[in-house]
Amino acid sequence: MAQPTARDVACDPDWLPHSYDVGGENLTFVQVPREARQDLMFLSEEHYQGRFPKAALPASAVAAELDPAQRAPLHFIFHTAFCGSTLLARALTAAGVAETLREPDVLINLANRLARSDDATNRDRLELVLKLLERPLASGEAVIVKPTNFANRLLEPVLEMRPESRAALLYSDLETFLRSLARRGVAGRRFGRQMYLQFASWMPVDFGLGPAEMFELTDLQIAGLAWLLQIAHFNSVAGKEGGRLLVLDVSELMADTAEVLGRVQGLFGLNLDAQAIASGPIFSTHSKFADQEYGVAQRALDHDKATEAHGEEIALVVQWIGAVAAQLGLPLKP
């Protein structure tokens, strides 16, 4: 196909923003139509696998071609990882009502930029991406964006820049979080350390641990600190933006799915049949692998297996994080 122009990309919401270049002047787009999005776990390079057309264009040229009338209500699902956010996003996806964008890579790019420098230029880059994300695929649809939790640095900026937007803040308790990491073996433990490095780079919390003491911590201790930073962040934002936020423990979503879905769609102003969704296939299949059956019973079995294998270690870390939180006056719930 011919290389698309800035106007082509600006006017067609199938073209999703993907990544700014190092200098931040050019923006790469990926053309992903609606029918393909539902088969992708996330809107990321890992899952695109070279199957979709790309185009890199000057960001300023694309911005100049945007139609201000091409704008849908824009809302967000922020989360602490391994807490049902993908499940919730899938449950809210309904053609003609809402389109959910699951973990676009560009939001990590922007979060890292703002962590380094929250300046006017990076805010302008974020503004352009928000304008691109809020283009509806169909008239009357809302757009719900679920960033990766590595992009949680964007929570305050997007609420500030979009006063009409709302956000669900989804989390799990520490035991559930650690169990999910432990179930994933080495990859999960590595992910926990990566989370800590990400959040500690911009969260102003001093745990009073020197380099040697940090080095001596176990993988799950480090992951526990990452979880605590996320909870402290959500708690801080909820205290300032309470009316625009819905704070949810994933245990609520699993225990009373229809009621929680009703609250979320009320927050976002959607018109969905929460009871039908709760009793439908979304909550009986795996959130990330839709061809796998995965209901409440299987979740409980997986949790029991992880507890049997790692319960002693998890219990010790939960106790330790409780002591750290108490010493620093940090919350264990947002």
C-alpha positions as CSV (number, residue, x, y, z in Angstrom):
1,M,0.0,0.0,0.0
2,A,1.0,3.6,-0.5
3,Q,2.6,5.4,2.4
4,P,-0.3,7.2,4.2
5,T,-0.2,11.0,4.6
6,A,-0.6,12.9,7.8
7,R,-4.2,13.6,6.8
8,D,-4.9,9.9,6.1
9,V,-3.7,8.9,9.6
10,A,-5.4,11.8,11.4
11,C,-8.8,11.1,9.9
12,D,-8.8,7.3,10.3
13,P,-9.0,6.0,13.9
14,D,-7.8,2.6,12.7
15,W,-4.4,4.2,12.8
16,L,-3.3,4.0,16.4
17,P,-0.4,6.0,17.8
18,H,2.4,3.6,18.7
19,S,5.6,5.3,19.7
20,Y,7.5,8.6,19.6
21,D,11.0,8.5,18.2
22,V,13.9,9.3,20.5
23,G,13.7,13.0,19.7
24,G,10.0,13.1,20.2
25,E,9.4,14.8,16.8
26,N,8.0,11.8,14.9
27,L,5.2,9.5,15.8
28,T,4.8,6.0,14.5
29,F,1.3,4.7,13.9
30,V,0.0,1.1,13.4
31,Q,-3.1,0.4,11.4
32,V,-5.3,-2.0,13.5
33,P,-8.9,-2.3,12.5
34,R,-11.6,-3.1,15.1
35,E,-12.0,-6.8,14.1
36,A,-8.3,-7.4,14.7
37,R,-8.1,-5.6,18.0
38,Q,-10.3,-8.1,19.8
39,D,-7.9,-10.9,18.9
40,L,-4.9,-9.1,20.3
41,M,-4.2,-9.4,24.0
42,F,-2.6,-5.9,24.0
43,L,-1.9,-3.1,21.5
44,S,1.8,-3.6,21.8
45,E,4.8,-4.5,19.6
46,E,5.0,-7.9,21.1
47,H,1.5,-8.7,20.0
48,Y,1.5,-7.0,16.6
49,Q,4.3,-9.3,15.4
50,G,4.7,-7.3,12.2
51,R,1.2,-8.2,11.0
52,F,-0.1,-4.6,10.6
53,P,1.0,-1.6,8.5
54,K,3.1,1.1,10.1
55,A,3.8,4.7,9.3
56,A,6.1,7.2,10.9
57,L,5.1,10.9,10.4
58,P,6.0,14.2,11.9
59,A,3.8,14.6,15.0
60,S,3.1,18.3,14.2
61,A,1.8,17.4,10.7
62,V,-0.7,14.9,12.2
63,A,-1.8,17.4,14.8
64,A,-2.5,20.0,12.2
65,E,-4.9,17.5,10.4
66,L,-7.0,16.4,13.3
67,D,-10.7,17.2,13.3
68,P,-11.7,18.6,16.7
69,A,-15.2,17.2,16.1
70,Q,-13.9,13.7,15.9
71,R,-13.9,13.1,19.6
72,A,-15.6,10.5,21.9
73,P,-15.9,10.5,25.7
74,L,-12.6,9.2,27.0
75,H,-12.2,7.2,30.2
76,F,-9.5,5.0,31.8
77,I,-8.8,1.8,33.7
78,F,-5.6,2.2,35.7
79,H,-4.5,-0.9,37.7
80,T,-1.7,-2.5,39.8
81,A,-1.2,-5.5,37.5
82,F,-2.6,-9.1,37.8
83,C,-5.9,-7.8,39.2
84,G,-8.5,-8.4,36.4
85,S,-8.0,-5.2,34.4
86,T,-8.0,-7.0,31.1
87,L,-11.1,-8.9,32.1
88,L,-12.8,-5.6,33.0
89,A,-11.8,-4.0,29.7
90,R,-13.1,-6.9,27.7
91,A,-16.4,-6.8,29.6
92,L,-16.9,-3.1,28.7
93,T,-16.2,-3.6,25.0
94,A,-19.4,-3.4,23.0
95,A,-19.7,-2.1,19.4
96,G,-21.8,1.0,19.3
97,V,-21.3,1.6,23.1
98,A,-17.7,1.5,24.0
99,E,-14.3,0.5,22.5
100,T,-11.5,-0.4,24.8
101,L,-7.9,0.1,24.0
102,R,-5.8,-2.4,26.0
103,E,-2.2,-1.2,26.8
104,P,-1.1,0.8,23.8
105,D,2.7,1.0,23.8
106,V,2.7,4.7,23.2
107,L,1.5,5.3,26.8
108,I,4.7,3.6,28.3
109,N,6.7,5.9,26.0
110,L,4.9,8.9,27.3
111,A,5.0,7.8,31.0
112,N,8.8,7.4,30.8
113,R,9.1,10.9,29.2
114,L,7.1,12.5,31.9
115,A,8.9,10.7,34.6
116,R,12.1,12.2,33.3
117,S,10.7,15.7,32.7
118,D,7.1,16.8,33.2
119,D,7.5,19.8,31.0
120,A,5.3,21.6,28.5
121,T,6.8,19.8,25.5
122,N,6.0,16.3,26.9
123,R,2.5,17.5,27.9
124,D,2.0,18.5,24.3
125,R,3.0,15.1,23.2
126,L,0.5,13.5,25.6
127,E,-2.2,15.9,24.5
128,L,-1.7,14.8,20.9
129,V,-1.9,11.1,21.8
130,L,-5.1,11.7,23.9
131,K,-6.7,13.4,20.9
132,L,-5.7,10.4,18.7
133,L,-7.0,7.9,21.2
134,E,-10.3,9.6,21.7
135,R,-11.3,9.3,18.0
136,P,-14.3,6.9,18.0
137,L,-14.5,4.0,15.6
138,A,-18.3,4.7,15.4
139,S,-20.5,7.6,16.2
140,G,-21.8,7.5,19.8
141,E,-19.1,5.2,21.1
142,A,-17.1,6.0,24.2
143,V,-13.4,5.1,24.3
144,I,-11.9,3.4,27.4
145,V,-8.2,3.1,27.6
146,K,-6.5,0.6,29.8
147,P,-2.8,1.5,30.1
148,T,-0.2,-1.0,31.4
149,N,0.5,-0.3,35.0
150,F,4.0,0.8,33.9
151,A,2.2,3.9,32.6
152,N,0.5,4.8,35.9
153,R,2.6,8.0,35.9
154,L,0.0,9.3,33.5
155,L,-2.9,9.1,35.9
156,E,-2.7,12.7,37.3
157,P,-1.8,14.3,33.9
158,V,-4.7,12.7,32.0
159,L,-7.2,13.7,34.7
160,E,-5.9,17.2,34.6
161,M,-5.9,17.5,30.9
162,R,-9.3,15.8,30.4
163,P,-11.6,17.2,33.2
164,E,-14.6,15.3,31.8
165,S,-12.8,11.9,31.9
166,R,-13.3,9.3,34.6
167,A,-11.1,6.5,35.8
168,A,-11.5,3.1,37.5
169,L,-8.6,2.3,39.8
170,L,-8.4,-1.5,40.1
171,Y,-6.1,-3.3,42.5
172,S,-5.7,-6.5,44.4
173,D,-4.6,-7.2,48.0
174,L,-0.9,-7.9,48.5
175,E,-1.3,-11.7,48.9
176,T,-3.2,-12.0,45.6
177,F,-0.6,-9.9,43.9
178,L,2.4,-11.9,45.2
179,R,0.6,-15.2,44.4
180,S,0.1,-14.1,40.8
181,L,3.8,-13.3,40.5
182,A,5.0,-16.5,42.1
183,R,2.7,-18.5,39.7
184,R,4.7,-17.1,36.8
185,G,8.0,-18.4,38.0
186,V,11.2,-16.5,37.1
187,A,9.4,-14.3,34.6
188,G,7.0,-13.1,37.3
189,R,9.7,-12.4,39.8
190,R,11.7,-10.5,37.3
191,F,8.6,-8.5,36.4
192,G,8.2,-7.6,40.1
193,R,11.7,-6.1,40.2
194,Q,11.0,-4.2,37.0
195,M,7.9,-2.7,38.5
196,Y,9.8,-1.5,41.5
197,L,12.4,0.2,39.4
198,Q,9.6,1.9,37.4
199,F,7.6,3.2,40.3
200,A,10.6,4.1,42.5
201,S,11.9,6.4,39.7
202,W,9.0,8.9,40.2
203,M,7.2,8.0,43.5
204,P,8.6,10.2,46.4
205,V,8.7,7.4,49.0
206,D,11.9,6.7,50.9
207,F,12.0,3.2,52.4
208,G,15.2,4.0,54.2
209,L,17.1,1.1,52.5
210,G,20.6,1.6,51.2
211,P,21.9,-0.2,48.0
212,A,23.3,-3.1,50.0
213,E,20.1,-3.6,51.9
214,M,18.0,-3.5,48.7
215,F,20.3,-6.0,47.1
216,E,19.7,-8.4,50.0
217,L,15.9,-8.3,49.6
218,T,14.2,-11.3,47.9
219,D,12.3,-11.0,44.6
220,L,8.9,-11.0,46.4
221,Q,10.0,-8.4,48.9
222,I,11.0,-6.1,46.1
223,A,7.7,-6.8,44.4
224,G,5.9,-6.1,47.6
225,L,7.5,-2.7,47.7
226,A,6.3,-2.1,44.1
227,W,2.8,-3.0,45.1
228,L,3.0,-0.7,48.1
229,L,4.1,2.2,45.9
230,Q,1.2,1.7,43.6
231,I,-1.3,1.6,46.5
232,A,0.1,4.8,47.9
233,H,-0.1,6.4,44.5
234,F,-3.8,5.4,44.0
235,N,-4.6,6.5,47.6
236,S,-3.0,9.9,47.0
237,V,-5.0,10.5,43.7
238,A,-8.3,9.2,45.1
239,G,-8.0,11.7,48.0
240,K,-7.8,14.6,45.5
241,E,-10.1,13.3,42.6
242,G,-12.5,11.1,44.5
243,G,-15.6,12.1,42.5
244,R,-14.1,11.2,39.2
245,L,-12.7,7.9,40.3
246,L,-14.0,4.4,41.3
247,V,-11.6,2.4,43.4
248,L,-12.1,-1.3,43.1
249,D,-10.6,-4.4,44.7
250,V,-10.6,-7.3,42.2
251,S,-12.2,-9.4,44.9
252,E,-15.3,-7.2,44.5
253,L,-15.4,-7.8,40.8
254,M,-15.2,-11.6,41.2
255,A,-17.7,-11.7,44.1
256,D,-20.5,-9.5,42.7
257,T,-19.6,-9.1,39.0
258,A,-22.9,-7.6,37.8
259,E,-23.1,-5.0,40.6
260,V,-19.5,-3.9,40.1
261,L,-20.0,-3.7,36.3
262,G,-23.1,-1.6,36.9
263,R,-21.0,0.9,39.0
264,V,-18.2,1.1,36.4
265,Q,-20.6,1.7,33.5
266,G,-22.4,4.3,35.6
267,L,-19.0,6.0,36.2
268,F,-18.3,6.0,32.4
269,G,-21.9,6.8,31.3
270,L,-22.4,3.6,29.3
271,N,-25.6,1.7,28.6
272,L,-24.7,-2.0,28.9
273,D,-26.6,-5.0,30.3
274,A,-24.3,-5.7,33.3
275,Q,-26.2,-8.8,34.3
276,A,-26.0,-10.4,30.9
277,I,-22.2,-9.6,30.6
278,A,-21.6,-11.1,34.1
279,S,-23.3,-14.3,33.2
280,G,-21.8,-14.5,29.7
281,P,-18.7,-16.0,28.2
282,I,-16.3,-13.2,29.2
283,F,-16.3,-14.3,32.8
284,S,-16.0,-18.0,32.1
285,T,-13.0,-17.7,29.8
286,H,-9.4,-16.6,30.3
287,S,-9.1,-12.8,30.1
288,K,-5.9,-13.0,28.0
289,F,-6.6,-16.2,26.1
290,A,-10.3,-16.2,25.1
291,D,-10.2,-19.8,23.8
292,Q,-9.4,-21.1,27.2
293,E,-12.2,-21.8,29.7
294,Y,-11.4,-20.1,33.0
295,G,-14.1,-19.5,35.5
296,V,-14.2,-18.9,39.3
297,A,-13.5,-22.6,40.1
298,Q,-10.4,-22.7,38.0
299,R,-9.1,-19.4,39.4
300,A,-9.6,-20.7,42.9
301,L,-7.7,-23.9,42.1
302,D,-4.8,-22.0,40.6
303,H,-4.7,-19.8,43.7
304,D,-4.7,-22.9,45.9
305,K,-1.8,-24.4,44.0
306,A,0.3,-21.2,44.2
307,T,-0.4,-21.0,47.9
308,E,0.6,-24.6,48.5
309,A,3.9,-24.0,46.7
310,H,4.7,-20.5,47.9
311,G,2.5,-19.8,50.8
312,E,5.2,-19.5,53.5
313,E,7.3,-17.1,51.5
314,I,4.2,-15.0,50.6
315,A,3.0,-14.9,54.2
316,L,6.4,-13.6,55.4
317,V,6.4,-10.9,52.8
318,V,2.9,-9.8,53.6
319,Q,3.8,-9.5,57.2
320,W,7.0,-7.5,56.4
321,I,5.2,-5.1,54.0
322,G,2.6,-4.5,56.7
323,A,5.4,-3.5,59.1
324,V,7.0,-1.2,56.5
325,A,3.7,0.4,55.7
326,A,2.9,1.0,59.4
327,Q,6.4,2.5,60.0
328,L,6.0,4.9,57.1
329,G,2.3,5.7,57.5
330,L,1.4,4.2,54.1
331,P,-2.0,2.6,53.4
332,L,-2.6,-1.0,52.5
333,K,-5.8,-0.1,50.6
334,P,-6.3,3.0,48.3
